[in-house]
Amino acid sequence: MAEPNVVDHDPGTDLQPPFATILCAVDGSRGSKFAARQAIAICEPGVRLGFLAIANERTSGEGAHEVDLSEARARDALEEAAQEARQAGIEAAAKLLHGAPTADLLLAEAEDYELLVVGCEDIPRGAGVFLGKTATQLAHRSEGPLLVARNTSGEDSFPGTILLASEGTEESWTVARAAIALARSHQSRLRLVYVPGQMHPEHYRRVQEQMKLAEESTGTPPELIAEPGPVAEQIEKAAEATHPSLIVMGKRGLSGAKALGSVSERVMHKAASSVLIIPS
């Protein structure tokens, strides 16, 4: 997957749109409609938007016909998404693929884009991993930025409120810049959640620098939520208290069993809002 646009930290430099190319998966479900609307909402002038549907119809050995997504429904989903984009003044490409597994095809196609957007209904964490839910697999396996879209309040103004989860590490600048750029472009209310620790006091100083950049870029100082405790739990508590339409957070390069316990995956499954996950 292509690297997102990132500029060196300089408070005097205008932030660029975080993603120049966006791929959104659609299948006609409620979740994919949320994904299409939110992908359209974050498109800025010059951003290339593409919609992708994956049809998969097969016949089992006993002659039974199984359908994950029929070609007709896939074409309808693509046309509906493209029409909604046109109504917003955006020309979007539409592509139909055939085959399975869906997650594999999505990840391969997403390599030509900077952001992948997928819809997500409420998925129990364990069930999602072991039953092969596409959004869960993508969160587990994707090496690039991923927006998992859910129905949020104030859909027309998405992202009206953004919760930035920052670790305060040097790598967290990538996540912070993306959240701040989105907040500035959409006049979103921005809050920052940071879980302090005793080991790295420089992390808090970096969080303060990120808050300064946010204020300079948006004109409004962000609210800081800083409570010690388990990181995933504190992010979830902050989200429950502030009701953001979007959580923006990082993802460490974990794989295998370790990734099943990652903070980003835990938050994605429990959050009531959409979640933008950006690898550190």
C-alpha angles and dihedrals in degrees: 000000000000118000116255118247108271128179126199113262109269118144089209094056121090113243115242123224104278095229128037095181128037130187118195123192116218133184104160095262124129090252093054091049089057088049093052093048093048093045088053091046094057095045111113128190110296096019114132112226125193132182121209130192124183118206119199124180121161143166121230125221091265091056095256114145115227124191127194092171123348120226091241093054091044091054091048091051091051093048092047092051094045091049091051089051091051090052087056090051095256126125108213130187118235125207132183122203131182127215146046159311090048095205092054093051092046093051092049092050092045092062088085093054135066096219133031118202123196134169124241135192119198105299124185106233100235094039091051093054098044099036093051102244106183097227091050093049091049093050089050097046110024115113093192137057114301129191113201105197125210131173106274134185113261092029092170092061098041121186090032095146126025129194112201114201108202128182091196092235123134088253090056090074089080090058094041094051092050093051093045093048091051092047092051095047094048100033087241124172106247127207127177125212119197127175106212124217135187097233102066115034090169088069091068091050089053090050088054089053090051090051089051091052090048092053093046091048101043101027092235127090110238121235113249120218110192120168127150120238141081106345100227091045093051092049090050091049091050090050092049091051098046103032097217121191089218135027115200116197144150132254126212121222096260123150139184119008093348091062091058088070097045119135093231093055093047092050092045092056097045102037120104089207136064115279127212110200117195119185113236 
